[in-house]
Amino acid sequence: MANVWTKFRDLLPSRAQLTGKVLTVHSDGTSTVELPDGSNLRVTGDSVAVDGWVLVEGNRIIGEVPDLPTYDADV
């Protein structure tokens, strides 16, 4: 029987995944993405149009994600 912790760790992504909104698509194959905290990243990939939401992993766009509402709650 495999170690439960090892099985759990294998489910996690190897790199952090971030979501953000595309601000600019550049001619060199990169895009500027605004993260929810307001910071900007220049990432590899130009497959998503301006104002589209993307999933970024390891400084590259890995796909488009839907624009869903978000809510903050204080507990």
Gaussian input, Z-matrix of N, CA and C with variables (Angstrom, degrees):
# hf/3-21g

backbone

0 1
 N
 C     1     B1
 C     2     B2     1     A1
 N     3     B3     2     A2     1     D1
 C     4     B4     3     A3     2     D2
 C     5     B5     4     A4     3     D3
 N     6     B6     5     A5     4     D4
 C     7     B7     6     A6     5     D5
 C     8     B8     7     A7     6     D6
 N     9     B9     8     A8     7     D7
 C    10    B10     9     A9     8     D8
 C    11    B11    10    A10     9     D9
 N    12    B12    11    A11    10    D10
 C    13    B13    12    A12    11    D11
 C    14    B14    13    A13    12    D12
 N    15    B15    14    A14    13    D13
 C    16    B16    15    A15    14    D14
 C    17    B17    16    A16    15    D15
 N    18    B18    17    A17    16    D16
 C    19    B19    18    A18    17    D17
 C    20    B20    19    A19    18    D18
 N    21    B21    20    A20    19    D19
 C    22    B22    21    A21    20    D20
 C    23    B23    22    A22    21    D21
 N    24    B24    23    A23    22    D22
 C    25    B25    24    A24    23    D23
 C    26    B26    25    A25    24    D24
 N    27    B27    26    A26    25    D25
 C    28    B28    27    A27    26    D26
 C    29    B29    28    A28    27    D27
 N    30    B30    29    A29    28    D28
 C    31    B31    30    A30    29    D29
 C    32    B32    31    A31    30    D30
 N    33    B33    32    A32    31    D31
 C    34    B34    33    A33    32    D32
 C    35    B35    34    A34    33    D33
 N    36    B36    35    A35    34    D34
 C    37    B37    36    A36    35    D35
 C    38    B38    37    A37    36    D36
 N    39    B39    38    A38    37    D37
 C    40    B40    39    A39    38    D38
 C    41    B41    40    A40    39    D39
 N    42    B42    41    A41    40    D40
 C    43    B43    42    A42    41    D41
 C    44    B44    43    A43    42    D42
 N    45    B45    44    A44    43    D43
 C    46    B46    45    A45    44    D44
 C    47    B47    46    A46    45    D45
 N    48    B48    47    A47    46    D46
 C    49    B49    48    A48    47    D47
 C    50    B50    49    A49    48    D48
 N    51    B51    50    A50    49    D49
 C    52    B52    51    A51    50    D50
 C    53    B53    52    A52    51    D51
 N    54    B54    53    A53    52    D52
 C    55    B55    54    A54    53    D53
 C    56    B56    55    A55    54    D54
 N    57    B57    56    A56    55    D55
 C    58    B58    57    A57    56    D56
 C    59    B59    58    A58    57    D57
 N    60    B60    59    A59    58    D58
 C    61    B61    60    A60    59    D59
 C    62    B62    61    A61    60    D60
 N    63    B63    62    A62    61    D61
 C    64    B64    63    A63    62    D62
 C    65    B65    64    A64    63    D63
 N    66    B66    65    A65    64    D64
 C    67    B67    66    A66    65    D65
 C    68    B68    67    A67    66    D66
 N    69    B69    68    A68    67    D67
 C    70    B70    69    A69    68    D68
 C    71    B71    70    A70    69    D69
 N    72    B72    71    A71    70    D70
 C    73    B73    72    A72    71    D71
 C    74    B74    73    A73    72    D72
 N    75    B75    74    A74    73    D73
 C    76    B76    75    A75    74    D74
 C    77    B77    76    A76    75    D75
 N    78    B78    77    A77    76    D76
 C    79    B79    78    A78    77    D77
 C    80    B80    79    A79    78    D78
 N    81    B81    80    A80    79    D79
 C    82    B82    81    A81    80    D80
 C    83    B83    82    A82    81    D81
 N    84    B84    83    A83    82    D82
 C    85    B85    84    A84    83    D83
 C    86    B86    85    A85    84    D84
 N    87    B87    86    A86    85    D85
 C    88    B88    87    A87    86    D86
 C    89    B89    88    A88    87    D87
 N    90    B90    89    A89    88    D88
 C    91    B91    90    A90    89    D89
 C    92    B92    91    A91    90    D90
 N    93    B93    92    A92    91    D91
 C    94    B94    93    A93    92    D92
 C    95    B95    94    A94    93    D93
 N    96    B96    95    A95    94    D94
 C    97    B97    96    A96    95    D95
 C    98    B98    97    A97    96    D96
 N    99    B99    98    A98    97    D97
 C   100   B100    99    A99    98    D98
 C   101   B101   100   A100    99    D99
 N   102   B102   101   A101   100   D100
 C   103   B103   102   A102   101   D101
 C   104   B104   103   A103   102   D102
 N   105   B105   104   A104   103   D103
 C   106   B106   105   A105   104   D104
 C   107   B107   106   A106   105   D105
 N   108   B108   107   A107   106   D106
 C   109   B109   108   A108   107   D107
 C   110   B110   109   A109   108   D108
 N   111   B111   110   A110   109   D109
 C   112   B112   111   A111   110   D110
 C   113   B113   112   A112   111   D111
 N   114   B114   113   A113   112   D112
 C   115   B115   114   A114   113   D113
 C   116   B116   115   A115   114   D114
 N   117   B117   116   A116   115   D115
 C   118   B118   117   A117   116   D116
 C   119   B119   118   A118   117   D117
 N   120   B120   119   A119   118   D118
 C   121   B121   120   A120   119   D119
 C   122   B122   121   A121   120   D120
 N   123   B123   122   A122   121   D121
 C   124   B124   123   A123   122   D122
 C   125   B125   124   A124   123   D123
 N   126   B126   125   A125   124   D124
 C   127   B127   126   A126   125   D125
 C   128   B128   127   A127   126   D126
 N   129   B129   128   A128   127   D127
 C   130   B130   129   A129   128   D128
 C   131   B131   130   A130   129   D129
 N   132   B132   131   A131   130   D130
 C   133   B133   132   A132   131   D131
 C   134   B134   133   A133   132   D132
 N   135   B135   134   A134   133   D133
 C   136   B136   135   A135   134   D134
 C   137   B137   136   A136   135   D135
 N   138   B138   137   A137   136   D136
 C   139   B139   138   A138   137   D137
 C   140   B140   139   A139   138   D138
 N   141   B141   140   A140   139   D139
 C   142   B142   141   A141   140   D140
 C   143   B143   142   A142   141   D141
 N   144   B144   143   A143   142   D142
 C   145   B145   144   A144   143   D143
 C   146   B146   145   A145   144   D144
 N   147   B147   146   A146   145   D145
 C   148   B148   147   A147   146   D146
 C   149   B149   148   A148   147   D147
 N   150   B150   149   A149   148   D148
 C   151   B151   150   A150   149   D149
 C   152   B152   151   A151   150   D150
 N   153   B153   152   A152   151   D151
 C   154   B154   153   A153   152   D152
 C   155   B155   154   A154   153   D153
 N   156   B156   155   A155   154   D154
 C   157   B157   156   A156   155   D155
 C   158   B158   157   A157   156   D156
 N   159   B159   158   A158   157   D157
 C   160   B160   159   A159   158   D158
 C   161   B161   160   A160   159   D159
 N   162   B162   161   A161   160   D160
 C   163   B163   162   A162   161   D161
 C   164   B164   163   A163   162   D162
 N   165   B165   164   A164   163   D163
 C   166   B166   165   A165   164   D164
 C   167   B167   166   A166   165   D165
 N   168   B168   167   A167   166   D166
 C   169   B169   168   A168   167   D167
 C   170   B170   169   A169   168   D168
 N   171   B171   170   A170   169   D169
 C   172   B172   171   A171   170   D170
 C   173   B173   172   A172   171   D171
 N   174   B174   173   A173   172   D172
 C   175   B175   174   A174   173   D173
 C   176   B176   175   A175   174   D174
 N   177   B177   176   A176   175   D175
 C   178   B178   177   A177   176   D176
 C   179   B179   178   A178   177   D177
 N   180   B180   179   A179   178   D178
 C   181   B181   180   A180   179   D179
 C   182   B182   181   A181   180   D180
 N   183   B183   182   A182   181   D181
 C   184   B184   183   A183   182   D182
 C   185   B185   184   A184   183   D183
 N   186   B186   185   A185   184   D184
 C   187   B187   186   A186   185   D185
 C   188   B188   187   A187   186   D186
 N   189   B189   188   A188   187   D187
 C   190   B190   189   A189   188   D188
 C   191   B191   190   A190   189   D189
 N   192   B192   191   A191   190   D190
 C   193   B193   192   A192   191   D191
 C   194   B194   193   A193   192   D192
 N   195   B195   194   A194   193   D193
 C   196   B196   195   A195   194   D194
 C   197   B197   196   A196   195   D195
 N   198   B198   197   A197   196   D196
 C   199   B199   198   A198   197   D197
 C   200   B200   199   A199   198   D198
 N   201   B201   200   A200   199   D199
 C   202   B202   201   A201   200   D200
 C   203   B203   202   A202   201   D201
 N   204   B204   203   A203   202   D202
 C   205   B205   204   A204   203   D203
 C   206   B206   205   A205   204   D204
 N   207   B207   206   A206   205   D205
 C   208   B208   207   A207   206   D206
 C   209   B209   208   A208   207   D207
 N   210   B210   209   A209   208   D208
 C   211   B211   210   A210   209   D209
 C   212   B212   211   A211   210   D210
 N   213   B213   212   A212   211   D211
 C   214   B214   213   A213   212   D212
 C   215   B215   214   A214   213   D213
 N   216   B216   215   A215   214   D214
 C   217   B217   216   A216   215   D215
 C   218   B218   217   A217   216   D216
 N   219   B219   218   A218   217   D217
 C   220   B220   219   A219   218   D218
 C   221   B221   220   A220   219   D219
 N   222   B222   221   A221   220   D220
 C   223   B223   222   A222   221   D221
 C   224   B224   223   A223   222   D222

   B1=1.4593
   B2=1.5286
   B3=1.3287
   B4=1.4619
   B5=1.5215
   B6=1.3060
   B7=1.4467
   B8=1.5350
   B9=1.3113
   B10=1.4655
   B11=1.5275
   B12=1.3166
   B13=1.4677
   B14=1.5303
   B15=1.3003
   B16=1.4600
   B17=1.5196
   B18=1.3082
   B19=1.4613
   B20=1.5284
   B21=1.3289
   B22=1.4593
   B23=1.5271
   B24=1.3231
   B25=1.4636
   B26=1.5283
   B27=1.3191
   B28=1.4558
   B29=1.5300
   B30=1.3257
   B31=1.4631
   B32=1.5209
   B33=1.3237
   B34=1.4611
   B35=1.5177
   B36=1.3356
   B37=1.4674
   B38=1.5264
   B39=1.3275
   B40=1.4604
   B41=1.5267
   B42=1.3158
   B43=1.4677
   B44=1.5228
   B45=1.3111
   B46=1.4601
   B47=1.5230
   B48=1.3196
   B49=1.4575
   B50=1.5238
   B51=1.3157
   B52=1.4548
   B53=1.5144
   B54=1.3150
   B55=1.4610
   B56=1.5163
   B57=1.3088
   B58=1.4478
   B59=1.5158
   B60=1.3223
   B61=1.4640
   B62=1.5252
   B63=1.3297
   B64=1.4617
   B65=1.5246
   B66=1.3338
   B67=1.4614
   B68=1.5182
   B69=1.3437
   B70=1.4561
   B71=1.5185
   B72=1.3287
   B73=1.4615
   B74=1.5242
   B75=1.3442
   B76=1.4598
   B77=1.5295
   B78=1.3236
   B79=1.4715
   B80=1.5237
   B81=1.3327
   B82=1.4729
   B83=1.5263
   B84=1.3476
   B85=1.4608
   B86=1.5132
   B87=1.3217
   B88=1.4602
   B89=1.5203
   B90=1.3273
   B91=1.4655
   B92=1.5225
   B93=1.3192
   B94=1.4529
   B95=1.5167
   B96=1.3295
   B97=1.4618
   B98=1.5201
   B99=1.3365
   B100=1.4666
   B101=1.5196
   B102=1.3219
   B103=1.4599
   B104=1.5298
   B105=1.3199
   B106=1.4751
   B107=1.5288
   B108=1.3350
   B109=1.4718
   B110=1.5236
   B111=1.3504
   B112=1.4535
   B113=1.5180
   B114=1.3167
   B115=1.4577
   B116=1.5318
   B117=1.3286
   B118=1.4564
   B119=1.5190
   B120=1.3272
   B121=1.4604
   B122=1.5124
   B123=1.3122
   B124=1.4707
   B125=1.5203
   B126=1.3107
   B127=1.4605
   B128=1.5237
   B129=1.3212
   B130=1.4512
   B131=1.5248
   B132=1.3231
   B133=1.4620
   B134=1.5148
   B135=1.3245
   B136=1.4656
   B137=1.5207
   B138=1.3221
   B139=1.4703
   B140=1.5258
   B141=1.3335
   B142=1.4652
   B143=1.5256
   B144=1.3180
   B145=1.4624
   B146=1.5297
   B147=1.3190
   B148=1.4664
   B149=1.5251
   B150=1.3143
   B151=1.4704
   B152=1.5266
   B153=1.3227
   B154=1.4614
   B155=1.5249
   B156=1.3251
   B157=1.4653
   B158=1.5127
   B159=1.3427
   B160=1.4553
   B161=1.5265
   B162=1.3179
   B163=1.4566
   B164=1.5197
   B165=1.3362
   B166=1.4576
   B167=1.5231
   B168=1.3216
   B169=1.4640
   B170=1.5186
   B171=1.3294
   B172=1.4677
   B173=1.5116
   B174=1.3078
   B175=1.4623
   B176=1.5292
   B177=1.3434
   B178=1.4688
   B179=1.5234
   B180=1.3118
   B181=1.4572
   B182=1.5195
   B183=1.3382
   B184=1.4666
   B185=1.5204
   B186=1.3324
   B187=1.4532
   B188=1.5046
   B189=1.3219
   B190=1.4634
   B191=1.5171
   B192=1.3239
   B193=1.4618
   B194=1.5262
   B195=1.3372
   B196=1.4654
   B197=1.5280
   B198=1.3118
   B199=1.4670
   B200=1.5273
   B201=1.3159
   B202=1.4638
   B203=1.5194
   B204=1.3158
   B205=1.4693
   B206=1.5213
   B207=1.3237
   B208=1.4561
   B209=1.5205
   B210=1.3160
   B211=1.4480
   B212=1.5173
   B213=1.3203
   B214=1.4582
   B215=1.5207
   B216=1.3196
   B217=1.4566
   B218=1.5118
   B219=1.3027
   B220=1.4637
   B221=1.5178
   B222=1.3137
   B223=1.4613
   B224=1.5042
   A1=109.08
   A2=116.24
   A3=121.39
   A4=110.90
   A5=114.99
   A6=121.99
   A7=109.43
   A8=117.71
   A9=122.49
   A10=110.70
   A11=117.66
   A12=121.03
   A13=110.12
   A14=118.32
   A15=122.01
   A16=110.52
   A17=118.04
   A18=121.32
   A19=111.10
   A20=116.74
   A21=121.28
   A22=110.39
   A23=117.86
   A24=122.34
   A25=110.78
   A26=117.45
   A27=120.87
   A28=112.59
   A29=117.90
   A30=121.61
   A31=112.60
   A32=117.38
   A33=122.20
   A34=110.83
   A35=117.47
   A36=119.69
   A37=109.97
   A38=116.31
   A39=120.20
   A40=111.78
   A41=117.18
   A42=122.03
   A43=109.08
   A44=115.53
   A45=120.40
   A46=109.94
   A47=116.41
   A48=121.93
   A49=108.29
   A50=116.00
   A51=122.79
   A52=109.48
   A53=116.41
   A54=120.68
   A55=108.69
   A56=116.47
   A57=120.22
   A58=111.15
   A59=115.24
   A60=122.53
   A61=108.60
   A62=116.39
   A63=121.21
   A64=109.36
   A65=115.71
   A66=121.01
   A67=111.41
   A68=116.47
   A69=121.88
   A70=109.46
   A71=116.16
   A72=121.67
   A73=106.38
   A74=116.64
   A75=122.12
   A76=110.91
   A77=116.34
   A78=121.92
   A79=113.45
   A80=118.09
   A81=120.73
   A82=112.66
   A83=117.64
   A84=120.27
   A85=114.30
   A86=117.35
   A87=121.42
   A88=109.81
   A89=115.31
   A90=121.71
   A91=109.02
   A92=116.02
   A93=121.38
   A94=107.45
   A95=116.06
   A96=123.20
   A97=109.01
   A98=115.97
   A99=121.41
   A100=108.78
   A101=116.30
   A102=122.18
   A103=109.90
   A104=118.31
   A105=120.57
   A106=114.27
   A107=118.18
   A108=119.92
   A109=112.52
   A110=117.74
   A111=121.76
   A112=114.56
   A113=118.78
   A114=120.74
   A115=110.03
   A116=116.01
   A117=122.27
   A118=110.88
   A119=115.88
   A120=123.32
   A121=108.90
   A122=116.37
   A123=120.01
   A124=105.90
   A125=116.36
   A126=122.11
   A127=110.51
   A128=115.93
   A129=122.10
   A130=109.44
   A131=115.44
   A132=120.72
   A133=111.26
   A134=115.23
   A135=120.11
   A136=111.27
   A137=116.45
   A138=120.83
   A139=114.01
   A140=118.00
   A141=121.53
   A142=108.61
   A143=115.89
   A144=121.57
   A145=111.54
   A146=114.64
   A147=121.79
   A148=109.51
   A149=116.99
   A150=127.12
   A151=113.11
   A152=118.20
   A153=120.93
   A154=110.48
   A155=116.35
   A156=121.97
   A157=109.24
   A158=116.22
   A159=121.11
   A160=111.05
   A161=114.23
   A162=122.94
   A163=106.40
   A164=116.43
   A165=122.54
   A166=108.53
   A167=115.96
   A168=121.43
   A169=108.13
   A170=115.86
   A171=119.68
   A172=113.93
   A173=118.30
   A174=124.86
   A175=113.56
   A176=117.19
   A177=120.25
   A178=109.55
   A179=115.59
   A180=121.34
   A181=108.22
   A182=116.26
   A183=118.85
   A184=112.17
   A185=117.67
   A186=119.09
   A187=112.90
   A188=114.24
   A189=121.40
   A190=108.94
   A191=116.83
   A192=122.11
   A193=108.59
   A194=117.90
   A195=119.96
   A196=111.66
   A197=115.43
   A198=122.29
   A199=108.18
   A200=116.22
   A201=121.59
   A202=110.42
   A203=118.36
   A204=120.18
   A205=111.15
   A206=115.56
   A207=121.11
   A208=109.17
   A209=116.08
   A210=121.87
   A211=109.24
   A212=116.36
   A213=122.65
   A214=107.31
   A215=116.04
   A216=120.28
   A217=109.32
   A218=116.71
   A219=121.85
   A220=108.57
   A221=114.82
   A222=119.95
   A223=109.52
   D1=131.88
   D2=-178.27
   D3=-73.30
   D4=155.27
   D5=177.48
   D6=-64.60
   D7=130.56
   D8=-177.78
   D9=-63.19
   D10=-39.66
   D11=179.95
   D12=-63.20
   D13=-41.73
   D14=178.70
   D15=-62.79
   D16=-42.37
   D17=177.37
   D18=-61.74
   D19=-43.22
   D20=179.20
   D21=-63.82
   D22=-46.12
   D23=-178.50
   D24=-61.56
   D25=-34.20
   D26=179.06
   D27=-66.94
   D28=-20.39
   D29=177.75
   D30=-77.19
   D31=-23.65
   D32=-176.57
   D33=-79.87
   D34=146.86
   D35=177.47
   D36=-68.42
   D37=149.69
   D38=-178.83
   D39=-74.20
   D40=-25.36
   D41=178.31
   D42=-125.79
   D43=158.69
   D44=178.16
   D45=-66.26
   D46=140.00
   D47=176.08
   D48=-111.69
   D49=129.82
   D50=-177.76
   D51=-122.45
   D52=149.12
   D53=172.49
   D54=-109.12
   D55=149.80
   D56=179.31
   D57=-164.73
   D58=171.01
   D59=-178.51
   D60=-106.38
   D61=132.36
   D62=-179.69
   D63=-72.35
   D64=122.22
   D65=177.67
   D66=-93.80
   D67=-41.50
   D68=-176.10
   D69=-145.28
   D70=139.82
   D71=171.14
   D72=-108.86
   D73=120.56
   D74=-175.52
   D75=-93.65
   D76=156.80
   D77=-177.88
   D78=-71.44
   D79=-13.15
   D80=-179.04
   D81=-91.51
   D82=12.92
   D83=177.73
   D84=87.41
   D85=14.61
   D86=177.67
   D87=-117.81
   D88=166.70
   D89=178.15
   D90=-137.23
   D91=151.02
   D92=171.41
   D93=-98.59
   D94=126.13
   D95=-175.96
   D96=-119.32
   D97=132.97
   D98=175.71
   D99=-97.52
   D100=124.16
   D101=178.84
   D102=-82.43
   D103=161.77
   D104=-179.14
   D105=-58.01
   D106=-24.95
   D107=179.41
   D108=-82.99
   D109=-0.29
   D110=177.32
   D111=97.67
   D112=-9.16
   D113=179.50
   D114=-80.64
   D115=156.93
   D116=-178.28
   D117=-113.63
   D118=146.29
   D119=175.14
   D120=-129.15
   D121=142.19
   D122=170.28
   D123=-102.74
   D124=117.52
   D125=-171.89
   D126=-123.10
   D127=159.40
   D128=176.81
   D129=-78.28
   D130=133.48
   D131=178.41
   D132=126.60
   D133=138.59
   D134=-179.97
   D135=-139.03
   D136=25.86
   D137=-174.88
   D138=-82.91
   D139=-9.48
   D140=-178.10
   D141=-115.79
   D142=134.75
   D143=-177.41
   D144=-72.52
   D145=165.04
   D146=176.70
   D147=-56.82
   D148=140.74
   D149=-177.59
   D150=76.65
   D151=2.25
   D152=174.71
   D153=-83.70
   D154=153.77
   D155=178.42
   D156=-98.02
   D157=137.04
   D158=-174.74
   D159=-130.16
   D160=160.60
   D161=171.74
   D162=-106.32
   D163=124.53
   D164=-177.21
   D165=-113.18
   D166=131.47
   D167=175.89
   D168=-137.82
   D169=126.57
   D170=177.99
   D171=59.12
   D172=40.44
   D173=176.65
   D174=66.81
   D175=27.83
   D176=174.23
   D177=-144.90
   D178=150.22
   D179=177.75
   D180=-75.89
   D181=126.64
   D182=178.08
   D183=-108.82
   D184=-6.32
   D185=176.43
   D186=168.62
   D187=166.91
   D188=177.08
   D189=-92.21
   D190=144.21
   D191=178.09
   D192=-124.46
   D193=155.81
   D194=-179.71
   D195=-71.33
   D196=152.49
   D197=177.40
   D198=-86.45
   D199=93.80
   D200=-178.51
   D201=-104.78
   D202=150.84
   D203=177.83
   D204=-68.16
   D205=148.77
   D206=175.90
   D207=-121.66
   D208=152.91
   D209=-178.86
   D210=-135.25
   D211=143.14
   D212=174.34
   D213=-109.50
   D214=136.27
   D215=178.68
   D216=-133.26
   D217=134.12
   D218=174.59
   D219=-95.42
   D220=131.44
   D221=-179.54
   D222=-113.67

